Amino acid sequence: MTGRSIVNADEELAWRIHEFGSPDVMKFELIPRLRPGPDEVLVKVGAAGVGPWDGWIRAGKSAIPQQLPLILGSDISGEIVALGRDVSDWRVGDEVYGVTNRRFVGAYAEYALASAAMLSTKPTSLTHIEAASVPVVSVTAWQALFDHAQLKAGQQAVIHGAAGNVGAYAVQLAREAGVQTIATVGSDDIPFVRNLGANKVIDYRTQRFEEDVQGADAVIDLVGGDTQERSFQVLHRGGRLISAVSKPDQRLAARHGVEAKFFLVDVRRQYLDEIARRIDGGQLVTKVGAVLPLADARQAHLMLERLRPMPKGKIVLTVGAA
């Protein structure tokens, strides 16, 4: 941070792109001071999360239309410093976490504009760095399990990519809801996922999960590709395959008599409230894999591109956090 006050500053630092492409297109530059619109708040960013969707947006591969120039990033944790005209449920000084807006942009900055409805009170047990790691991945897991797969206690779900940022929350949320989980991971991650509460863990490198699993109620696909295609075999007729990464083959779905869908996460306060309550209650744990200063956001994107070692756990940019 530069130490400037938002009251006196006319500019702030932010990571913007003016064209789509590799991490080289990212520019750390001064921009005019931001002002919240009618349903927005201005957040002094304590920390910003980095996710694969940030890389897709930067590369021009987002499923959501984007307009240039744009500030990258969506996950934030920080303090509200200004309110839009129609915002009545927040106050200046409130500590919040969540996402910026439905376009998933605007977070890699000293101050970020955010939709008031896409924020919640920051979990009191977390630092800003930890809280910024939570929003998109945790809500994705929640919606996959309960909104789309409609899982209930006693049912069985296969979770692919269970050691990843979304998968780890899916295992924990399923455990808390009484859903039996079969997790597929690499051998190095077996102890981690077992500790999260998975009922059965399969090493995808040495075992073919479809040979061990039959009659599952749902598959939560966080991997895609061949793994997704093989997953139809493990579902009972009427089961559900839910993917957060790619659109399933509807011909295969019809052949196996199952429902299969891809979804984009819809982050809203009601979900963030539920996640925060469980974090503060000790039912969910977070995992931050790397913490970088805001000025090193390009390095974070090199990690996303596997041009630098990719950490296990969420990448977070520290901005104003102590």
C-alpha positions as CSV (number, residue, x, y, z in Angstrom):
1,M,0.0,0.0,0.0
2,T,1.1,3.6,-0.6
3,G,-0.4,5.0,2.6
4,R,-2.7,7.5,0.7
5,S,-6.1,8.3,2.2
6,I,-9.1,7.8,-0.1
7,V,-10.4,11.1,1.1
8,N,-7.4,13.0,-0.3
9,A,-6.2,10.8,-3.1
10,D,-7.3,11.4,-6.7
11,E,-5.8,8.1,-7.9
12,E,-5.2,4.5,-6.8
13,L,-3.1,1.6,-7.9
14,A,-4.7,-1.3,-9.8
15,W,-3.9,-4.1,-12.1
16,R,-5.6,-3.5,-15.5
17,I,-5.6,-5.0,-18.9
18,H,-6.2,-3.1,-22.1
19,E,-6.0,-6.2,-24.3
20,F,-6.5,-9.9,-23.8
21,G,-3.5,-12.2,-23.7
22,S,-0.8,-13.7,-21.5
23,P,0.3,-12.3,-18.1
24,D,2.4,-9.8,-20.0
25,V,-0.7,-7.7,-20.8
26,M,-1.2,-6.9,-17.1
27,K,-0.4,-3.3,-16.2
28,F,0.1,-2.0,-12.7
29,E,-1.0,1.6,-13.0
30,L,-2.6,4.6,-11.4
31,I,-6.3,5.0,-12.2
32,P,-8.8,7.7,-11.2
33,R,-10.3,7.4,-7.7
34,L,-13.4,5.1,-7.8
35,R,-16.9,6.2,-6.7
36,P,-19.7,3.7,-5.9
37,G,-22.8,3.6,-8.0
38,P,-26.3,3.4,-6.6
39,D,-26.2,-0.3,-5.4
40,E,-22.4,-0.5,-4.8
41,V,-20.0,0.1,-2.0
42,L,-16.4,1.1,-2.1
43,V,-14.1,-1.3,-0.3
44,K,-10.6,-0.6,1.0
45,V,-9.1,-3.9,0.0
46,G,-7.3,-5.9,2.6
47,A,-6.7,-8.8,0.4
48,A,-7.8,-10.2,-3.0
49,G,-8.1,-13.8,-4.0
50,V,-6.7,-15.2,-7.3
51,G,-8.5,-17.9,-9.2
52,P,-8.4,-19.6,-12.5
53,W,-11.3,-17.6,-13.8
54,D,-9.1,-14.5,-13.4
55,G,-6.7,-16.1,-15.9
56,W,-9.6,-16.9,-18.3
57,I,-10.7,-13.3,-18.2
58,R,-7.2,-12.0,-18.8
59,A,-6.8,-14.4,-21.7
60,G,-10.2,-13.4,-23.3
61,K,-11.6,-16.9,-22.6
62,S,-14.3,-15.9,-20.0
63,A,-17.8,-17.3,-20.4
64,I,-19.0,-13.8,-19.3
65,P,-18.6,-10.9,-21.8
66,Q,-16.0,-8.4,-20.7
67,Q,-15.3,-4.9,-21.7
68,L,-11.8,-3.4,-21.9
69,P,-10.0,-1.9,-20.1
70,L,-10.8,-3.8,-16.9
71,I,-9.3,-4.4,-13.5
72,L,-8.7,-8.1,-12.8
73,G,-9.9,-10.0,-9.8
74,S,-13.2,-10.8,-8.0
75,D,-12.6,-12.2,-4.5
76,I,-12.1,-9.5,-1.9
77,S,-11.9,-9.0,1.9
78,G,-11.7,-5.5,3.3
79,E,-13.4,-2.5,4.9
80,I,-16.2,-0.4,3.4
81,V,-15.2,3.2,3.0
82,A,-18.1,4.7,0.9
83,L,-21.7,3.8,0.2
84,G,-23.7,4.1,-3.0
85,R,-27.0,6.1,-3.0
86,D,-29.3,3.2,-2.5
87,V,-27.3,1.1,0.0
88,S,-28.9,1.0,3.4
89,D,-27.8,-2.3,4.9
90,W,-24.1,-1.5,5.2
91,R,-22.2,1.1,7.1
92,V,-18.8,2.8,6.5
93,G,-16.3,0.8,8.6
94,D,-18.0,-2.6,8.2
95,E,-15.5,-5.5,7.5
96,V,-16.8,-7.5,4.6
97,Y,-15.8,-10.4,2.2
98,G,-17.3,-11.5,-1.0
99,V,-17.0,-10.7,-4.7
100,T,-17.0,-7.5,-6.7
101,N,-19.7,-8.0,-9.3
102,R,-21.3,-10.4,-11.8
103,R,-18.5,-9.8,-14.3
104,F,-15.9,-11.0,-11.7
105,V,-13.6,-8.0,-12.2
106,G,-12.3,-5.1,-10.1
107,A,-10.5,-6.7,-7.1
108,Y,-6.8,-6.3,-7.8
109,A,-6.7,-2.7,-6.6
110,E,-6.2,-0.6,-3.5
111,Y,-9.9,0.2,-3.5
112,A,-12.6,-1.9,-5.2
113,L,-16.2,-1.3,-6.2
114,A,-18.5,-4.1,-5.2
115,S,-22.1,-4.9,-5.5
116,A,-23.6,-4.5,-2.0
117,A,-25.6,-7.7,-2.5
118,M,-22.6,-9.8,-3.2
119,L,-20.9,-9.2,0.1
120,S,-21.3,-10.5,3.6
121,T,-19.8,-9.7,7.0
122,K,-16.2,-11.1,7.1
123,P,-15.9,-14.3,9.3
124,T,-14.6,-13.0,12.6
125,S,-12.2,-15.9,13.0
126,L,-10.4,-15.1,9.7
127,T,-7.8,-12.5,8.7
128,H,-8.5,-10.6,5.5
129,I,-5.9,-12.8,3.7
130,E,-7.8,-16.0,4.7
131,A,-11.2,-14.5,4.0
132,A,-10.2,-13.4,0.5
133,S,-9.5,-17.0,-0.3
134,V,-13.0,-18.2,0.4
135,P,-15.9,-16.6,-1.6
136,V,-16.0,-18.0,-5.1
137,V,-14.7,-21.5,-4.4
138,S,-16.8,-22.1,-1.3
139,V,-20.0,-20.9,-2.9
140,T,-19.3,-22.9,-6.0
141,A,-19.0,-26.0,-3.8
142,W,-22.2,-25.2,-2.0
143,Q,-24.3,-24.6,-5.1
144,A,-22.9,-27.7,-6.8
145,L,-23.8,-30.0,-3.9
146,F,-27.1,-28.5,-2.8
147,D,-28.6,-26.3,-5.5
148,H,-27.8,-28.3,-8.5
149,A,-27.1,-31.9,-7.3
150,Q,-29.8,-31.4,-4.6
151,L,-28.0,-33.8,-2.3
152,K,-29.4,-34.8,1.1
153,A,-28.2,-36.7,4.1
154,G,-27.5,-40.3,3.4
155,Q,-27.0,-39.9,-0.3
156,Q,-23.6,-40.6,-2.0
157,A,-21.6,-38.2,-4.1
158,V,-18.3,-38.7,-6.1
159,I,-16.2,-35.5,-5.9
160,H,-13.5,-35.2,-8.6
161,G,-10.6,-32.9,-7.8
162,A,-11.4,-33.1,-4.1
163,A,-8.1,-31.7,-3.0
164,G,-8.5,-28.5,-5.1
165,N,-9.9,-25.2,-3.8
166,V,-13.5,-26.0,-4.7
167,G,-13.2,-29.7,-4.0
168,A,-11.9,-29.2,-0.4
169,Y,-15.0,-27.1,0.5
170,A,-17.3,-29.7,-1.3
171,V,-15.9,-32.5,0.9
172,Q,-16.3,-30.5,4.1
173,L,-19.8,-29.2,3.3
174,A,-20.9,-32.7,2.2
175,R,-19.6,-34.2,5.5
176,E,-21.4,-31.6,7.5
177,A,-24.7,-32.3,5.6
178,G,-24.4,-36.1,6.1
179,V,-23.7,-36.8,2.5
180,Q,-21.3,-39.8,1.9
181,T,-18.4,-38.8,-0.3
182,I,-16.0,-40.7,-2.6
183,A,-13.1,-38.4,-3.4
184,T,-10.7,-38.7,-6.3
185,V,-7.3,-37.2,-5.8
186,G,-3.6,-37.7,-6.4
187,S,-1.7,-39.9,-4.0
188,D,0.0,-36.9,-2.3
189,D,-3.3,-35.5,-1.3
190,I,-4.9,-38.6,0.2
191,P,-4.2,-37.7,3.8
192,F,-5.4,-34.2,3.4
193,V,-8.7,-35.2,1.9
194,R,-9.3,-38.0,4.4
195,N,-8.7,-35.4,7.1
196,L,-11.4,-33.2,5.6
197,G,-13.9,-36.0,6.1
198,A,-14.1,-37.9,2.8
199,N,-15.6,-41.4,3.4
200,K,-13.6,-43.0,0.6
201,V,-10.5,-41.7,-1.3
202,I,-9.4,-43.0,-4.6
203,D,-6.0,-42.3,-6.2
204,Y,-6.9,-41.5,-9.7
205,R,-3.4,-42.2,-10.9
206,T,-3.5,-45.9,-9.8
207,Q,-7.2,-46.7,-9.7
208,R,-10.0,-46.3,-12.2
209,F,-12.8,-44.9,-10.1
210,E,-15.6,-46.4,-12.3
211,E,-14.4,-49.9,-11.4
212,D,-14.9,-49.1,-7.6
213,V,-18.0,-47.0,-7.6
214,Q,-21.6,-47.8,-8.8
215,G,-25.0,-46.3,-8.1
216,A,-23.9,-42.9,-6.9
217,D,-26.5,-40.2,-6.5
218,A,-24.3,-37.4,-7.9
219,V,-20.9,-36.6,-9.4
220,I,-19.4,-33.3,-8.7
221,D,-17.0,-32.7,-11.6
222,L,-14.2,-30.3,-11.0
223,V,-11.8,-31.8,-13.5
224,G,-13.6,-32.3,-16.9
225,G,-12.3,-34.1,-19.9
226,D,-12.0,-37.9,-19.8
227,T,-12.8,-38.0,-16.1
228,Q,-16.2,-36.3,-16.8
229,E,-17.0,-38.7,-19.6
230,R,-16.2,-41.8,-17.5
231,S,-18.3,-40.4,-14.6
232,F,-21.6,-41.3,-16.3
233,Q,-20.9,-44.9,-15.6
234,V,-21.0,-44.5,-11.8
235,L,-24.4,-42.9,-11.5
236,H,-27.7,-44.7,-11.0
237,R,-30.4,-43.9,-13.4
238,G,-31.9,-40.5,-12.4
239,G,-28.6,-39.4,-10.9
240,R,-27.0,-36.0,-11.5
241,L,-23.6,-35.0,-13.0
242,I,-22.8,-31.4,-12.1
243,S,-19.8,-29.7,-13.6
244,A,-18.2,-26.4,-12.7
245,V,-15.6,-26.7,-15.5
246,S,-17.2,-27.8,-18.8
247,K,-20.5,-28.7,-20.4
248,P,-21.3,-32.4,-20.2
249,D,-22.2,-34.5,-23.2
250,Q,-26.0,-34.6,-23.3
251,R,-26.0,-37.7,-25.5
252,L,-24.1,-39.6,-22.9
253,A,-26.5,-38.3,-20.2
254,A,-29.5,-39.5,-22.2
255,R,-27.9,-42.9,-22.8
256,H,-27.3,-43.4,-19.0
257,G,-30.6,-41.9,-18.0
258,V,-29.1,-39.1,-15.9
259,E,-29.2,-35.3,-15.6
260,A,-26.0,-33.5,-16.5
261,K,-25.3,-29.8,-16.4
262,F,-22.6,-27.1,-16.2
263,F,-23.1,-24.1,-14.1
264,L,-21.6,-20.7,-13.3
265,V,-21.4,-19.8,-9.7
266,D,-23.9,-17.1,-8.5
267,V,-22.3,-15.5,-5.4
268,R,-24.8,-13.8,-3.1
269,R,-25.0,-12.7,0.5
270,Q,-27.2,-15.6,1.6
271,Y,-24.5,-18.1,0.6
272,L,-21.7,-16.1,2.1
273,D,-23.6,-15.8,5.3
274,E,-23.9,-19.6,5.5
275,I,-20.3,-20.1,4.7
276,A,-19.1,-17.5,7.3
277,R,-21.3,-19.1,10.0
278,R,-19.7,-22.5,9.4
279,I,-16.2,-21.1,9.3
280,D,-16.7,-19.3,12.6
281,G,-18.4,-22.4,14.0
282,G,-15.4,-24.5,13.1
283,Q,-17.1,-26.7,10.5
284,L,-15.0,-25.4,7.6
285,V,-11.3,-24.8,7.3
286,T,-9.6,-22.6,4.7
287,K,-6.3,-23.3,2.9
288,V,-4.2,-20.4,1.6
289,G,-1.4,-21.7,-0.6
290,A,0.6,-18.5,-1.4
291,V,0.5,-14.9,-0.3
292,L,1.9,-12.3,-2.6
293,P,1.9,-8.5,-2.4
294,L,-0.5,-6.7,-4.8
295,A,2.5,-5.5,-6.8
296,D,3.3,-9.2,-7.7
297,A,-0.1,-10.1,-9.2
298,R,1.6,-10.9,-12.5
299,Q,3.6,-13.6,-10.7
300,A,0.3,-15.0,-9.4
301,H,-0.9,-15.3,-13.0
302,L,2.3,-17.0,-14.0
303,M,1.4,-19.6,-11.3
304,L,-2.0,-20.0,-12.9
305,E,-0.4,-20.6,-16.2
306,R,2.0,-23.2,-14.6
307,L,4.9,-21.1,-15.6
308,R,5.8,-20.8,-11.9
309,P,5.2,-23.5,-9.3
310,M,1.5,-23.7,-8.5
311,P,0.8,-23.8,-4.8
312,K,-1.7,-26.2,-3.1
313,G,-4.3,-23.9,-1.8
314,K,-5.6,-20.5,-2.8
315,I,-3.3,-17.7,-4.1
316,V,-4.0,-14.4,-2.3
317,L,-2.7,-10.9,-2.9
318,T,-2.2,-8.8,0.2
319,V,-3.2,-5.2,-0.3
320,G,-4.0,-3.4,2.9
321,A,-4.0,-6.4,5.3
322,A,-1.7,-6.3,8.3
